[in-house]
């Protein structure tokens, strides 16, 4: 009787346990199905605790490293690699590379190409702005300006034997005017032009000139000249029979030469430069005076039309 009761209890427990086990199994199956569905819908968001999520992140990192290859233009991380890519575009042989967003910023590097001008000091470089200025030192430079620098070339003083010994019928002599003043001289400023501003033609007899200037009186081209304070001028009245003067005014005494040799050297220099087309005769006639005025105007000097110290300096005769 006792055994029968135990057997009934055991059967009852088993009957109760079977539904519980079946229910637990069903719950487990549902949870697995839900987990698989979540992984299928969110493969990259399973959380750090899930093995599949870690594997996916490692795969993505490994894949991204592969995009550093320049032959993979579709790399989504290419924008982050832009700076590295730009560094490679500094070569001058890649001017048309459209992939370099900073290519325009490299323009300053190309501007450094102006250094080439420094290397092109040769005459054949038409773009070198400094060639014209430096070219003044080159004697064969066609662009060299025959200005003040050229004029200051040292003039070798010469002695001319073919100067006029008497009056020239083609050059009219001026006549004496009491208290004559050089026209326009009041506008010539500076101590170099004081002799022209203060010039006053004077008439004296032979004895007066001889007593005041003695040996500083010479006969040149048919007229008598006296030397005073570094200038030659007509000695009006010294000998009325020899009073031929193409010019009435001071003539600077260059290197203590007589007035005809001073005039001849100036004529020769002006002739070489194309200002004077007449003969080198040592007479300061109208043609020589016009040449002097043109030269003086070209060099920014007072247009005295005569031989003054600034003009001789510009001619290289100082």
C-alpha positions in Angstrom: 0.0 0.0 0.0 2.8 2.3 0.8 4.7 1.6 -2.4 1.6 2.4 -4.4 1.3 5.8 -2.8 5.0 6.7 -3.7 4.4 5.6 -7.2 1.4 7.9 -7.6 3.3 10.9 -6.2 6.2 10.4 -8.6 3.8 10.2 -11.6 2.1 13.4 -10.4 5.4 15.3 -10.1 6.5 14.2 -13.6 3.2 15.3 -15.0 3.7 18.7 -13.5 7.3 19.0 -14.6 6.8 18.2 -18.3 4.7 21.4 -19.0 7.2 23.5 -17.1 10.1 22.2 -19.1 8.2 22.6 -22.4 7.3 26.2 -21.4 11.0 27.0 -20.6 12.1 25.6 -23.9 9.6 27.7 -25.8 10.9 30.8 -23.9 14.5 30.1 -24.8 13.6 29.6 -28.5 11.7 32.9 -28.5 14.7 34.8 -27.0 17.1 33.3 -29.6 14.8 34.3 -32.4 14.5 37.8 -31.1 18.3 38.1 -30.7 18.9 36.9 -34.3 16.4 39.4 -35.6 18.1 42.3 -33.7 21.5 41.3 -35.1 20.0 41.2 -38.6 18.5 44.7 -38.3 21.4 46.3 -36.3 24.6 44.5 -37.1 26.9 47.4 -36.0 25.1 48.3 -32.8 25.1 45.1 -30.9 27.2 46.7 -28.1 30.8 46.1 -27.0 29.7 42.9 -25.2 28.8 41.1 -28.4 31.5 39.3 -30.3 29.9 40.1 -33.7 30.0 43.8 -33.1 33.7 43.7 -32.2 34.5 41.8 -35.3 32.6 44.3 -37.4 34.5 47.3 -35.9 37.9 45.6 -36.5 36.9 44.9 -40.1 35.9 48.5 -40.6 39.2 49.8 -39.2 41.2 47.4 -41.3 39.2 48.3 -44.4 39.7 52.0 -43.8 43.5 51.6 -43.6 43.3 50.1 -47.0 41.9 53.4 -48.4 45.2 55.2 -47.9 46.1 53.7 -51.3 46.0 56.6 -53.8 44.6 54.2 -56.4 41.3 54.0 -54.5 39.5 57.2 -55.2 36.2 56.1 -53.7 37.7 55.9 -50.2 35.1 57.7 -47.9 37.9 58.8 -45.7 39.7 60.5 -48.6 38.7 63.9 -47.3 40.7 63.3 -44.1 43.7 62.3 -46.1 43.6 65.6 -48.1 46.5 67.3 -46.3 48.8 64.3 -46.9 47.7 64.3 -50.6 48.4 68.0 -50.9 51.9 67.6 -49.7 52.6 65.4 -52.7 51.5 68.1 -55.1 54.4 70.5 -54.5 56.1 69.2 -57.6 56.1 71.7 -60.5 55.3 68.9 -62.9 51.7 68.6 -61.6 50.2 72.0 -62.4 47.0 70.4 -63.6 46.2 68.1 -60.7 42.5 68.8 -60.0 42.5 66.5 -57.0 44.5 68.8 -54.9 42.2 71.3 -53.3 45.1 73.5 -52.1 46.7 73.8 -55.6 45.8 77.5 -55.7 47.5 78.0 -52.4 50.7 76.8 -53.9 50.7 79.9 -56.2 53.2 81.7 -54.0 55.7 79.0 -54.7 55.4 79.6 -58.4 55.9 83.3 -57.8 59.3 82.5 -56.5 60.1 81.9 -60.1 61.0 85.5 -60.3 64.4 84.5 -59.1 65.0 83.6 -62.7 65.2 87.3 -63.4 68.2 87.5 -61.1 69.9 85.0 -63.2 69.1 86.7 -66.4 71.3 89.7 -66.2 72.4 89.1 -69.7 71.5 91.5 -72.5 69.2 89.0 -74.2 66.7 88.9 -71.4 63.9 91.2 -72.5 61.9 90.7 -69.3 64.6 91.8 -66.9 63.6 95.2 -65.8 67.1 95.8 -64.4 68.9 95.1 -67.6 68.4 98.6 -69.0 69.8 100.2 -65.8 72.7 97.8 -65.5 73.3 98.1 -69.2 74.8 101.5 -68.8 78.1 99.8 -67.9 78.2 97.9 -71.2 79.7 99.9 -74.1 77.9 97.9 -76.7 74.5 98.2 -75.2 72.1 99.8 -77.8 69.9 101.0 -75.0 72.6 103.1 -73.3 71.4 106.7 -73.1 73.9 109.3 -74.1 72.9 111.5 -71.2 74.8 113.0 -68.3 76.6 109.8 -67.5 77.9 109.5 -71.1 78.8 113.2 -71.2 80.9 112.9 -68.0 83.4 110.6 -69.8 86.8 112.2 -69.4 87.6 114.4 -72.4 91.1 114.3 -73.7 92.2 117.9 -74.2 93.5 118.5 -77.7 95.5 121.2 -79.5 94.0 122.4 -82.8 96.2 123.9 -85.4 93.5 124.7 -87.9 91.8 127.4 -85.8 90.9 130.7 -87.5 93.7 133.2 -87.6 91.5 136.0 -88.6 87.9 137.1 -89.2 85.5 134.7 -90.9 83.4 136.5 -93.5 80.5 134.0 -92.9 80.3 135.0 -89.2 79.3 138.6 -88.5 81.1 140.4 -85.7 79.1 141.9 -82.9 79.4 145.6 -82.3 80.2 147.4 -79.1 77.3 148.6 -76.9 78.0 150.7 -73.8 76.8 148.9 -70.6 75.8 145.8 -72.6 74.1 143.1 -70.5 73.6 139.5 -71.5 69.9 138.9 -72.2 68.4 136.4 -69.7 71.5 136.2 -67.5 69.5 137.5 -64.5 67.7 134.1 -64.4 70.8 132.0 -64.3 71.3 131.3 -60.6 74.4 130.2 -58.8 78.0 131.3 -58.4 79.0 129.6 -61.7 76.9 132.1 -63.6 77.9 135.3 -61.7 80.3 136.4 -64.5 77.4 136.3 -66.9 75.0 138.2 -64.6 77.6 140.8 -63.9 79.1 141.1 -67.3 79.3 144.7 -68.6 81.2 145.5 -71.8 83.7 148.3 -71.4 85.7 150.4 -73.8 89.2 151.4 -72.8 92.3 152.5 -74.7 95.4 150.4 -75.2 97.2 151.9 -72.2 94.4 151.2 -69.8 94.1 147.6 -70.8 97.9 147.1 -70.7 98.2 148.7 -67.3 95.4 146.6 -65.8 95.9 143.2 -67.4 99.4 143.4 -69.0 100.3 139.9 -70.2 96.7 138.6 -69.8 95.7 140.1 -73.1 95.9 137.9 -76.4 95.0 138.4 -80.0 92.7 135.5 -81.1 90.9 135.2 -84.5 91.1 138.9 -85.2 90.2 140.3 -81.8 91.8 141.0 -78.5 90.7 139.2 -75.3 91.7 139.8 -71.7 91.7 137.2 -68.8 89.8 138.2 -65.6 88.9 135.9 -62.7 89.0 132.7 -64.9 87.1 134.1 -67.9 88.1 135.5 -71.2 86.2 138.5 -72.6 86.6 141.1 -75.5 89.0 143.9 -74.7 87.0 146.6 -76.4 89.2 149.5 -77.6 92.6 147.8 -77.1 93.1 148.0 -80.9 90.1 149.3 -82.9 91.7 147.9 -86.1 91.5 144.4 -84.6 88.1 144.2 -83.0 86.5 141.0 -84.5 84.3 139.4 -81.9 81.7 136.7 -82.9 80.4 136.7 -79.3 80.2 139.4 -76.7 80.5 137.8 -73.3 82.6 135.7 -70.9 84.3 132.4 -72.0 85.5 130.1 -69.3 89.3 129.7 -69.3 89.5 125.9 -69.4 92.9 124.7 -68.3 94.4 128.1 -68.9 94.1 127.6 -72.7 93.6 130.7 -74.9 90.0 131.2 -75.9 90.3 129.8 -79.4 91.6 126.5 -78.1 88.9 126.3 -75.5 86.2 126.9 -78.1 87.8 124.4 -80.5 87.8 121.6 -77.8 84.1 122.3 -77.1 83.2 122.3 -80.7 85.0 118.9 -81.2 83.1 117.4 -78.2 79.7 118.7 -79.4 80.5 117.5 -82.9 81.2 113.9 -81.6 77.8 113.9 -79.8 75.9 115.3 -82.8 75.1 118.7 -81.5 77.5 120.7 -83.7 77.8 120.3 -87.5 80.1 123.1 -88.3 83.9 123.4 -88.6 86.2 123.3 -85.6 87.6 126.8 -86.1 87.8 128.2 -82.6 85.2 130.9 -83.2 82.2 131.2 -81.0 79.7 132.0 -83.8 75.9 131.6 -84.0 76.1 127.9 -85.1 78.3 127.0 -82.1 76.1 129.1 -79.8 73.0 127.2 -81.0 74.7 123.8 -80.4 75.6 124.9 -76.9 72.1 125.9 -76.1 70.7 122.6 -77.3 73.3 120.7 -75.3 72.6 122.7 -72.2 68.9 122.3 -72.5 69.3 118.5 -72.9 71.4 118.4 -69.7 69.3 120.7 -67.5 71.8 123.6 -67.6 71.3 127.3 -68.0 71.0 128.1 -71.7 73.9 130.5 -71.8 74.9 129.7 -75.4 78.4 130.2 -74.2 81.2 128.2 -72.5 80.6 128.1 -68.8 82.0 125.8 -66.1 78.8 123.7 -65.7 78.8 123.0 -69.4 82.4 122.0 -69.4 81.8 119.7 -66.5 78.9 118.1 -68.4 81.2 117.6 -71.4 83.8 115.9 -69.2 86.2 118.9 -69.3 86.3 119.7 -65.6 
